[in-house]
Amino acid sequence: MLKYRLLFGTLMTVFFTAVVIFDGWLDGSLTTCQTDDRTVQGTILCILIAGLIIPAQLELSKLAAAKKLKIFTPLSIIASILFASTWYWQQLIETPPQICLFFLSTLSLLGLLLYQYFCYGSSGVIANCGASYFSIIYLGLLSGFVLAIRIDLGIWPLLMFIFVIKSADIGAYAVGTLFGKHQFSPGISPGKTWEGMTGAAVVAMIVAVLFGVICDIMVWWLAAIFGLCFAFIGQFGDLVESMIKRDAKQKDSADNVPGFGGILDIIDSPLLAAPFAYLFFILFEAA
């Protein structure tokens, strides 16, 4: 299991890096200053995120069904993709993303209530609409901040964020598997240990400092803080999905990716961390 996790984790990271760099080459982000006017950015990344949302929504819907909850997948997929692509569309319509998010939140809730009314009537209104709205916010709104980092801050901060989060995942799994003895959260994820968390923090800090200094994103000590913070935030994001799976009595969200499980098992840690990473970069952009 460890070798599959390391192999496929590395391959997926390389693939994502290639997509982001190719995307930046197409729209000029690699050769133009961030403050200059450019063509619309992040097209391929936006398509990739939208493509990942579809199976992730289906996986989350199956987990919800195990608890007899209905996620309105047709509407939830569309709404999630619209949320995730907010920063992309605001480049075209020149509307602040906050305004777009406000109207999307309202329209999504209205759409879910209408779907409930016409398909299920008054049976399970709070449960069904609540589960569907949660899936939209969890997969749509949170993933939108990945695109926000790419468009507002650039390619290298995005890659720094992804590499830190995923290296922390791999570090936690590798060290925890080899040396883990003291459980970190036995009630939710018995496999997580403090030794694994230590491995996650050390690896994440090293990767963050290398990225921060080599790519001139931030000073080394601030990059070390970034790595330490997001090692923990990323692992907490993993715990959130573990809570959902444990509630549904499922080990993995699916079995499509060897060593990982499903798409949800891959994107869980960066999902929750993305808004905090965006805020961190915005606050310390000049450092």
PEJODA-V909149 format. One record per pair of residues at least 12 apart in sequence whose ideal C-beta (glycine too) atoms are under 6 Angstrom apart, sorted by the first residue. I is the first residue (numbers start at 0). J is the second residue. D is the distance in whole Angstrom. If there is no record, write none. Layout:
# PEJODA-V909149
I:J:D
I:J:D
This chain:
# PEJODA-V909149
1:176:5
3:257:5
3:258:3
4:172:6
4:258:4
7:257:6
7:258:5
8:169:5
12:165:5
18:43:6
18:47:6
19:154:6
22:43:4
22:44:5
23:154:4
26:38:5
26:40:5
28:40:6
28:154:5
33:153:5
39:90:5
40:150:5
41:87:6
41:146:6
41:149:5
41:150:5
44:149:6
45:84:5
45:87:5
45:146:6
48:83:5
48:142:5
49:80:5
51:262:6
52:79:5
52:80:6
52:138:5
53:76:6
54:262:5
55:138:5
55:262:5
55:263:5
56:72:6
56:75:6
56:76:5
58:252:4
58:253:5
58:261:5
58:263:5
59:134:5
60:72:5
62:243:6
62:247:4
63:130:5
65:247:4
66:247:6
68:126:5
68:130:4
69:127:5
70:130:5
70:131:5
70:134:5
71:114:5
71:131:5
74:110:5
74:114:5
75:131:5
75:134:5
75:135:5
78:107:4
78:135:5
79:135:5
79:138:5
79:139:3
81:103:6
82:103:6
82:139:3
82:140:5
82:143:5
83:139:5
83:142:4
83:143:5
85:99:5
85:100:6
85:143:5
86:146:5
86:147:5
86:150:5
87:146:6
107:135:6
111:128:5
111:131:5
115:127:6
115:128:6
141:270:5
141:273:6
144:273:4
144:274:5
144:277:5
145:273:5
147:277:5
148:277:5
152:280:5
155:214:4
155:216:6
156:216:6
156:280:5
159:210:4
159:216:6
160:276:5
162:206:5
163:203:5
163:206:5
163:207:5
163:226:5
163:229:5
164:229:6
164:233:4
164:268:5
164:269:5
164:272:6
166:202:5
166:203:6
166:206:5
167:199:4
167:203:4
167:230:4
167:233:5
168:268:6
170:198:4
170:199:5
170:202:3
171:195:4
171:198:6
171:199:4
174:194:6
174:195:5
174:198:3
175:192:5
175:194:6
175:195:3
178:194:5
179:192:3
179:194:5
179:195:5
181:193:5
183:196:6
184:238:6
187:238:6
187:241:5
187:242:6
188:238:6
188:241:4
199:230:4
199:234:6
200:227:6
200:230:4
203:226:4
203:230:4
204:223:5
204:226:4
204:227:6
207:222:4
207:225:5
207:226:3
208:222:5
208:223:5
217:286:5
218:286:6
221:283:6
221:286:5
229:272:6
232:272:5
232:275:6
233:268:4
233:272:5
236:267:5
236:268:4
236:270:6
236:271:3
236:272:6
237:267:5
237:268:5
239:271:6
240:263:6
240:267:4
251:264:6
252:264:5
